[in-house]
Amino acid sequence: MKKKIVIIGGGIGGLSAGIYALKAGYDAEIYEKNAVAGGECMGWNRKGHHIDNCIHWLTGTDEKTSLWQVWNTVGAIDKDTKYADTEKFYSTIYNGVEAILWNDLDKTEKELIAISPEDEAEIKKFIEYTRYAESCTIPAEKPMDMMGVKDYINMGKSMANMPKVMKEYGKINLREFAARFKSPVLRKLMMDYLPADYTAYSFLVSYGTMTSGNGNIPLGGSLAMTNRIVKKFKDMGGKLYTKAPVKSVIIENGTAKGIELESGDKVFGDEIISAVDADFLFKKLLGKEYMTDEWKKAFADRKAYPVTSGFQTAYSINDDFSGQDTIFFDCDPIKIGNKSYDRIYIKNYGYDKSFAPEGKAVLQTCISQTDDDYAFWKSLDKETYKKTKEELEEKIRAAVIKQFPELDGKMELLDVWTPMTYVRYCNAYHGAYMSFVTTVGTKQLRVKGTFKNVSNFYMAGQWIMSPGGLPIAVISGKFAIQRILKKEKRSIDI
Ligand SMILES: Cc1cc2nc3c(=O)[nH]c(=O)nc-3n(C[C@H](O)[C@H](O)[C@H](O)COP(=O)(O)OP(=O)(O)OC[C@H]3O[C@@H](n4cnc5c(N)ncnc54)[C@H](O)[C@@H]3O)c2cc1C
């Protein structure tokens, strides 16, 4: 009889585990609390429009990478996938000057030097090191602890330029990196996209992913991609149970035996994989006694291991809006809790015609939020929460119109959501989009996802490796299955 793998959570990590389990010849069942699978890789419809809430860029769209193979195996993308025709990473407006990070590095270099000739040396260095960072890919063949000498040599060769990037930008955060530029708009440009405490190298790697062509947005968006993965899982014979929230993991004598659902039903399996948020796993499903010191330390230290989320709004606008792609700009101070924000960004989804009726486009805004903001949102009662959202939305709309007067009277509200939305929908720790932010001087959290005090139990999902994100989620599912195969002394080449 085939072994049965029971998977908790139908996000990208859980779906990937399911597909790789089937590929390895096991039976696979996924239990997902929501009505649809996908977790944070999600989109939803409002007033005839589609709000795409995840993929700003999908790393692993270069067919030469091992990550592409994984995305292809789970049915997310293939050689015929069409991507958004975007030329820019994003742009920043400050004091009336616009600076753009184009996907074409030569163009970026030329334009940034024209904006600030006195920063020429720093700009050239930034461009040179972004080119080096293009070589950074996510090893997706097998978990690093299963890699042999040959694998390390190959990885070293393919990422030969990364040590230079780490040496130059691995020990400073984005605030310090931005301070190297004299031009105020360039300083903003370097700090707008990621939280200021992020290590500078992560920013170069992100930009390098775009410029190398290894980061793209599949047309149809996040939900369409999720649905392709779900279809693949089902077509392969996998069973997906939705509206099936899991209450706990059944452990007997140090061995995971199954799961108990909130309904009281019990499901037994040979191997159990959790692909839910790490905090939720330890606090609710498994118990804090299974938390290693590494996890305890990270969750206790909100400064060294912050997480990020967002306060977001979405509008229907006319598709003749000239503001393209993602633009950051100043706004009059907007207070959220006891913090004040003076930067905001809009993202124009006009690149995907399937998201809006003809002649229309979806415009989203976001103010980045972190742990403190989550505490504020959580403290609100239902009425105040609703009122706060409404008041903030008005201020945000006013800020957008101040920057782009042509949108006055032309923004129809579609939706407003907060960090609490991700808590409610995905049980996400503090509403986190990804896992812990990589800050300077902090050891990046990376776990095998196995436990000393419980056998037949594995952890998948983006939390196994900071900073998380879709690539980590998808490889984590594969890695969990490879650990099972290794335990059975079978080949891990799947
Ligand atoms: C606004 C936004 C933008 C993003 N942009 C990008 C981007 O551009 N690029 C990128 O790489 N990443 C991006 N991400 C991150 C990406 O979405 C996540 O890294 C990824 O989807 C996480 O997948 P996961 O499977 O690890 O976790 P999740 O998606 O959280 O999946 C966990 C699943 O478990 C389910 N679950 C929770 N509790 C239970 C329970 N008790 N019982 C059963 N099921 C349960 C949840 O409902 C969920 O479906 C973004 C995220 C957000 C929110």
The ligand as a MOL file (V3000), in Angstrom:
LIG
                    3D

  0  0  0     0  0            999 V3000
M  V30 BEGIN CTAB
M  V30 COUNTS 53 58 0 0 0
M  V30 BEGIN ATOM
M  V30 1 C 0.7050 41.5480 -0.6560 0
M  V30 2 C 1.7240 40.4760 -0.8740 0
M  V30 3 C 2.6340 40.5930 -1.8970 0
M  V30 4 C 3.5880 39.5940 -2.1030 0
M  V30 5 N 4.4280 39.7150 -3.1690 0
M  V30 6 C 5.3110 38.7180 -3.4220 0
M  V30 7 C 6.1250 38.7730 -4.5830 0
M  V30 8 O 6.0360 39.6760 -5.4050 0
M  V30 9 N 7.0350 37.7720 -4.7690 0
M  V30 10 C 7.1730 36.7320 -3.8860 0
M  V30 11 O 8.0200 35.8610 -4.1030 0
M  V30 12 N 6.3930 36.6550 -2.7890 0
M  V30 13 C 5.4690 37.6170 -2.5380 0
M  V30 14 N 4.6640 37.5270 -1.4420 0
M  V30 15 C 4.8750 36.4200 -0.4990 0
M  V30 16 C 4.1740 35.1380 -0.9190 0
M  V30 17 O 2.8220 35.3630 -1.1410 0
M  V30 18 C 4.3460 34.1120 0.1900 0
M  V30 19 O 5.7310 33.9610 0.4330 0
M  V30 20 C 3.8140 32.7310 -0.1480 0
M  V30 21 O 2.5620 32.7860 -0.7760 0
M  V30 22 C 3.7520 31.9050 1.1450 0
M  V30 23 O 3.3330 30.6020 0.8620 0
M  V30 24 P 3.2100 29.5410 2.0240 0
M  V30 25 O 2.6130 28.3290 1.4370 0
M  V30 26 O 4.5070 29.4130 2.7240 0
M  V30 27 O 2.2370 30.1930 3.1130 0
M  V30 28 P 0.7210 30.6660 3.0190 0
M  V30 29 O 0.4390 31.2740 1.7260 0
M  V30 30 O 0.4780 31.4650 4.2500 0
M  V30 31 O -0.0920 29.3140 3.0870 0
M  V30 32 C -0.4790 28.7110 4.2800 0
M  V30 33 C -1.8440 28.1050 4.0680 0
M  V30 34 O -2.2330 27.4530 5.2680 0
M  V30 35 C -3.5980 27.7330 5.4930 0
M  V30 36 N -3.8890 27.5400 6.9130 0
M  V30 37 C -3.5930 28.3680 7.9480 0
M  V30 38 N -4.0370 27.8420 9.0960 0
M  V30 39 C -4.6140 26.6590 8.7830 0
M  V30 40 C -5.2560 25.6530 9.5330 0
M  V30 41 N -5.4120 25.7530 10.8570 0
M  V30 42 N -5.7470 24.5700 8.9020 0
M  V30 43 C -5.6190 24.4330 7.5520 0
M  V30 44 N -5.0340 25.3640 6.7930 0
M  V30 45 C -4.5290 26.4570 7.4010 0
M  V30 46 C -3.7790 29.1470 5.0370 0
M  V30 47 O -5.1300 29.4490 4.7970 0
M  V30 48 C -2.9120 29.1490 3.7850 0
M  V30 49 O -3.6570 28.7570 2.6560 0
M  V30 50 C 3.6690 38.4830 -1.2320 0
M  V30 51 C 2.7410 38.3560 -0.2020 0
M  V30 52 C 1.7700 39.3340 -0.0260 0
M  V30 53 C 0.7630 39.1570 1.0640 0
M  V30 END ATOM
M  V30 BEGIN BOND
M  V30 1 1 1 2
M  V30 2 1 2 3
M  V30 3 2 2 52
M  V30 4 2 3 4
M  V30 5 1 4 5
M  V30 6 1 4 50
M  V30 7 2 5 6
M  V30 8 1 6 7
M  V30 9 1 6 13
M  V30 10 2 7 8
M  V30 11 1 7 9
M  V30 12 1 9 10
M  V30 13 2 10 11
M  V30 14 1 10 12
M  V30 15 2 12 13
M  V30 16 1 13 14
M  V30 17 1 14 15
M  V30 18 1 14 50
M  V30 19 1 15 16
M  V30 20 1 16 17
M  V30 21 1 16 18
M  V30 22 1 18 19
M  V30 23 1 18 20
M  V30 24 1 20 21
M  V30 25 1 20 22
M  V30 26 1 22 23
M  V30 27 1 23 24
M  V30 28 2 24 25
M  V30 29 1 24 26
M  V30 30 1 24 27
M  V30 31 1 27 28
M  V30 32 2 28 29
M  V30 33 1 28 30
M  V30 34 1 28 31
M  V30 35 1 31 32
M  V30 36 1 32 33
M  V30 37 1 33 34
M  V30 38 1 33 48
M  V30 39 1 34 35
M  V30 40 1 35 36
M  V30 41 1 35 46
M  V30 42 1 36 37
M  V30 43 1 36 45
M  V30 44 2 37 38
M  V30 45 1 38 39
M  V30 46 1 39 40
M  V30 47 2 39 45
M  V30 48 1 40 41
M  V30 49 2 40 42
M  V30 50 1 42 43
M  V30 51 2 43 44
M  V30 52 1 44 45
M  V30 53 1 46 47
M  V30 54 1 46 48
M  V30 55 1 48 49
M  V30 56 2 50 51
M  V30 57 1 51 52
M  V30 58 1 52 53
M  V30 END BOND
M  V30 END CTAB
M  END
